[in-house]
Amino acid sequence: MQPARVRMCSSISGVDNQGDGSSPASAPPRMSMEFSSLVYPCSPSSAATTSIEAPSSENPSEPSQRSPDTVEGPLPGSVGVDGRIYIVIAGKQFTPSGTCSRTMTGTFKERLEFNGYLWKNISQETKMFYFREFQKSFYWNSSIDHLVYGVWEKRARVRYKDFLNKLHAKGERTRYISEDIWANWMQYWSSSEAITIVDRNSTNRKGGPEGVSVSIHTGGTLSHQEHADRL
């Protein structure tokens, strides 16, 4: 069943979606390329615009512990009339997770930074660019607006690390990386700091000094929640 459309007002989209407001499920507005703030849809009964800045706390990647109420909406993974894919949050992860992960990785290739050999070095402006590109491909129920950025940031950090590891392992510059960025990344990867991190991560993956590997995810791009849903 297609969800009823509701009125959205947002300084990002610059357009209103008209509807009778009978359902809480709706697609978020289309995004502009402004990086000043993140603005979410506001209540259909309010004419005011609500601005929500990207998290600025000491640990902005952690989503709120408050879980949204279960609401009716499209099936996760279904494509909306504007071509975007409907996603939900299950187990603090997006579903469908594989589609979200591949989209994140593709977005990284569109903008890289000179010191982007670590996720923590990336500017907030570039992170918001990645997030807004993500919004061009996906939409969700407005009841989880307060959770989406935190879940996205946590997942994007993991995907970016995997993205860099594959580039490092290959050892060859690709067409979307400039020569100066590649030279700087290679210099970092050969540093003692980077080598220490690689060795530590390798030990952790093997289960620590005792070599007993525990709790390693081997389900591919599907999350644990998605595997559970298919059983």
NUTIDO-36390 format. One record per residue (C-alpha): residue in one letter; x, y, z. Coordinates in steps of 0.2 Angstrom, whole numbers. Layout:
@res->a | px->X | py->Y | pz->Z
...
//
This chain:
@res->m | px->0 | py->0 | pz->0
@res->q | px->7 | py->17 | pz->-5
@res->p | px->9 | py->29 | pz->10
@res->a | px->-1 | py->45 | pz->9
@res->r | px->9 | py->60 | pz->5
@res->v | px->11 | py->74 | pz->18
@res->r | px->15 | py->92 | pz->17
@res->m | px->34 | py->95 | pz->20
@res->c | px->42 | py->112 | pz->23
@res->s | px->61 | py->113 | pz->22
@res->s | px->74 | py->125 | pz->18
@res->i | px->84 | py->111 | pz->9
@res->s | px->72 | py->107 | pz->-4
@res->g | px->64 | py->123 | pz->-7
@res->v | px->48 | py->115 | pz->-12
@res->d | px->32 | py->109 | pz->-3
@res->n | px->24 | py->92 | pz->-5
@res->q | px->5 | py->93 | pz->-3
@res->g | px->-5 | py->80 | pz->4
@res->d | px->-19 | py->77 | pz->17
@res->g | px->-6 | py->72 | pz->31
@res->s | px->-15 | py->56 | pz->35
@res->s | px->0 | py->45 | pz->36
@res->p | px->17 | py->48 | pz->45
@res->a | px->27 | py->39 | pz->32
@res->s | px->34 | py->51 | pz->18
@res->a | px->49 | py->53 | pz->8
@res->p | px->61 | py->67 | pz->14
@res->p | px->63 | py->83 | pz->3
@res->r | px->75 | py->84 | pz->-12
@res->m | px->92 | py->91 | pz->-7
@res->s | px->102 | py->106 | pz->-12
@res->m | px->121 | py->107 | pz->-11
@res->e | px->121 | py->119 | pz->3
@res->f | px->132 | py->113 | pz->17
@res->s | px->128 | py->125 | pz->31
@res->s | px->115 | py->115 | pz->40
@res->l | px->104 | py->99 | pz->39
@res->v | px->86 | py->103 | pz->38
@res->y | px->72 | py->90 | pz->41
@res->p | px->54 | py->90 | pz->36
@res->c | px->43 | py->99 | pz->48
@res->s | px->25 | py->95 | pz->54
@res->p | px->11 | py->96 | pz->41
@res->s | px->2 | py->107 | pz->54
@res->s | px->16 | py->120 | pz->56
@res->a | px->22 | py->133 | pz->44
@res->a | px->39 | py->136 | pz->52
@res->t | px->55 | py->128 | pz->46
@res->t | px->65 | py->117 | pz->58
@res->s | px->83 | py->117 | pz->56
@res->i | px->94 | py->102 | pz->64
@res->e | px->113 | py->104 | pz->64
@res->a | px->124 | py->89 | pz->61
@res->p | px->129 | py->82 | pz->78
@res->s | px->142 | py->93 | pz->87
@res->s | px->144 | py->83 | pz->103
@res->e | px->160 | py->74 | pz->108
@res->n | px->154 | py->58 | pz->100
@res->p | px->142 | py->64 | pz->86
@res->s | px->142 | py->46 | pz->78
@res->e | px->131 | py->39 | pz->92
@res->p | px->113 | py->39 | pz->87
@res->s | px->100 | py->43 | pz->100
@res->q | px->95 | py->28 | pz->111
@res->r | px->77 | py->32 | pz->109
@res->s | px->69 | py->20 | pz->96
@res->p | px->55 | py->26 | pz->85
@res->d | px->38 | py->19 | pz->86
@res->t | px->33 | py->6 | pz->73
@res->v | px->24 | py->14 | pz->59
@res->e | px->17 | py->8 | pz->43
@res->g | px->26 | py->12 | pz->27
@res->p | px->33 | py->5 | pz->11
@res->l | px->43 | py->-11 | pz->11
@res->p | px->62 | py->-9 | pz->15
@res->g | px->71 | py->-9 | pz->-2
@res->s | px->56 | py->-3 | pz->-12
@res->v | px->58 | py->11 | pz->-25
@res->g | px->48 | py->26 | pz->-23
@res->v | px->40 | py->37 | pz->-37
@res->d | px->56 | py->48 | pz->-37
@res->g | px->67 | py->33 | pz->-39
@res->r | px->74 | py->33 | pz->-21
@res->i | px->75 | py->18 | pz->-11
@res->y | px->65 | py->16 | pz->6
@res->i | px->76 | py->11 | pz->21
@res->v | px->72 | py->8 | pz->39
@res->i | px->83 | py->6 | pz->54
@res->a | px->84 | py->-11 | pz->62
@res->g | px->97 | py->-16 | pz->75
@res->k | px->105 | py->2 | pz->74
@res->q | px->108 | py->-2 | pz->55
@res->f | px->100 | py->3 | pz->39
@res->t | px->90 | py->-10 | pz->30
@res->p | px->94 | py->-15 | pz->16
@res->s | px->111 | py->-13 | pz->22
@res->g | px->121 | py->-19 | pz->7
@res->t | px->113 | py->-6 | pz->-5
@res->c | px->117 | py->8 | pz->7
@res->s | px->135 | py->2 | pz->9
@res->r | px->138 | py->1 | pz->-9
@res->t | px->130 | py->19 | pz->-12
@res->m | px->141 | py->26 | pz->2
@res->t | px->157 | py->19 | pz->-6
@res->g | px->152 | py->26 | pz->-23
@res->t | px->150 | py->43 | pz->-15
@res->f | px->167 | py->43 | pz->-7
@res->k | px->175 | py->43 | pz->-25
@res->e | px->166 | py->59 | pz->-29
@res->r | px->176 | py->70 | pz->-16
@res->l | px->192 | py->65 | pz->-8
@res->e | px->203 | py->76 | pz->3
@res->f | px->222 | py->78 | pz->4
@res->n | px->223 | py->71 | pz->22
@res->g | px->208 | py->59 | pz->20
@res->y | px->219 | py->44 | pz->24
@res->l | px->209 | py->43 | pz->40
@res->w | px->190 | py->46 | pz->43
@res->k | px->193 | py->58 | pz->57
@res->n | px->203 | py->69 | pz->46
@res->i | px->189 | py->73 | pz->34
@res->s | px->181 | py->90 | pz->36
@res->q | px->163 | py->91 | pz->42
@res->e | px->159 | py->100 | pz->25
@res->t | px->164 | py->84 | pz->15
@res->k | px->155 | py->72 | pz->27
@res->m | px->139 | py->82 | pz->25
@res->f | px->142 | py->81 | pz->6
@res->y | px->143 | py->62 | pz->7
@res->f | px->127 | py->62 | pz->18
@res->r | px->117 | py->73 | pz->6
@res->e | px->122 | py->62 | pz->-9
@res->f | px->116 | py->48 | pz->2
@res->q | px->99 | py->57 | pz->3
@res->k | px->98 | py->58 | pz->-15
@res->s | px->97 | py->39 | pz->-16
@res->f | px->87 | py->35 | pz->-1
@res->y | px->72 | py->40 | pz->9
@res->w | px->64 | py->35 | pz->26
@res->n | px->49 | py->38 | pz->38
@res->s | px->50 | py->55 | pz->46
@res->s | px->48 | py->47 | pz->63
@res->i | px->67 | py->42 | pz->62
@res->d | px->74 | py->59 | pz->56
@res->h | px->83 | py->61 | pz->73
@res->l | px->92 | py->44 | pz->71
@res->v | px->97 | py->44 | pz->53
@res->y | px->113 | py->55 | pz->53
@res->g | px->120 | py->45 | pz->68
@res->v | px->117 | py->28 | pz->60
@res->w | px->124 | py->35 | pz->43
@res->e | px->140 | py->42 | pz->51
@res->k | px->144 | py->26 | pz->60
@res->r | px->141 | py->15 | pz->45
@res->a | px->150 | py->27 | pz->33
@res->r | px->166 | py->27 | pz->45
@res->v | px->167 | py->8 | pz->43
@res->r | px->164 | py->9 | pz->24
@res->y | px->177 | py->22 | pz->22
@res->k | px->190 | py->12 | pz->31
@res->d | px->186 | py->-3 | pz->20
@res->f | px->187 | py->8 | pz->5
@res->l | px->205 | py->14 | pz->10
@res->n | px->211 | py->-3 | pz->15
@res->k | px->207 | py->-10 | pz->-3
@res->l | px->216 | py->5 | pz->-11
@res->h | px->231 | py->2 | pz->0
@res->a | px->231 | py->-17 | pz->-3
@res->k | px->230 | py->-14 | pz->-22
@res->g | px->244 | py->-1 | pz->-21
@res->e | px->239 | py->8 | pz->-38
@res->r | px->232 | py->25 | pz->-40
@res->t | px->215 | py->25 | pz->-48
@res->r | px->207 | py->38 | pz->-60
@res->y | px->197 | py->47 | pz->-46
@res->i | px->212 | py->50 | pz->-35
@res->s | px->223 | py->65 | pz->-39
@res->e | px->242 | py->62 | pz->-40
@res->d | px->245 | py->74 | pz->-25
@res->i | px->232 | py->65 | pz->-14
@res->w | px->238 | py->48 | pz->-18
@res->a | px->256 | py->53 | pz->-14
@res->n | px->251 | py->60 | pz->3
@res->w | px->241 | py->44 | pz->7
@res->m | px->255 | py->33 | pz->2
@res->q | px->267 | py->43 | pz->13
@res->y | px->256 | py->40 | pz->27
@res->w | px->253 | py->22 | pz->24
@res->s | px->272 | py->19 | pz->25
@res->s | px->274 | py->28 | pz->41
@res->s | px->277 | py->20 | pz->58
@res->e | px->260 | py->26 | pz->64
@res->a | px->250 | py->18 | pz->50
@res->i | px->260 | py->1 | pz->51
@res->t | px->257 | py->0 | pz->70
@res->i | px->238 | py->3 | pz->67
@res->v | px->238 | py->-11 | pz->54
@res->d | px->247 | py->-23 | pz->65
@res->r | px->235 | py->-20 | pz->79
@res->n | px->220 | py->-22 | pz->69
@res->s | px->227 | py->-38 | pz->62
@res->t | px->229 | py->-45 | pz->79
@res->n | px->212 | py->-40 | pz->84
@res->r | px->204 | py->-48 | pz->69
@res->k | px->213 | py->-64 | pz->75
@res->g | px->206 | py->-63 | pz->92
@res->g | px->220 | py->-54 | pz->101
@res->p | px->236 | py->-61 | pz->108
@res->e | px->228 | py->-78 | pz->111
@res->g | px->223 | py->-80 | pz->93
@res->v | px->206 | py->-85 | pz->97
@res->s | px->194 | py->-77 | pz->85
@res->v | px->177 | py->-72 | pz->91
@res->s | px->161 | py->-63 | pz->85
@res->i | px->168 | py->-61 | pz->67
@res->h | px->154 | py->-56 | pz->55
@res->t | px->155 | py->-67 | pz->39
@res->g | px->138 | py->-63 | pz->32
@res->g | px->144 | py->-52 | pz->18
@res->t | px->135 | py->-36 | pz->15
@res->l | px->119 | py->-42 | pz->24
@res->s | px->118 | py->-36 | pz->42
@res->h | px->114 | py->-49 | pz->56
@res->q | px->96 | py->-42 | pz->56
@res->e | px->93 | py->-45 | pz->38
@res->h | px->99 | py->-63 | pz->40
@res->a | px->88 | py->-65 | pz->54
@res->d | px->73 | py->-58 | pz->44
@res->r | px->76 | py->-71 | pz->30
@res->l | px->76 | py->-86 | pz->42
//
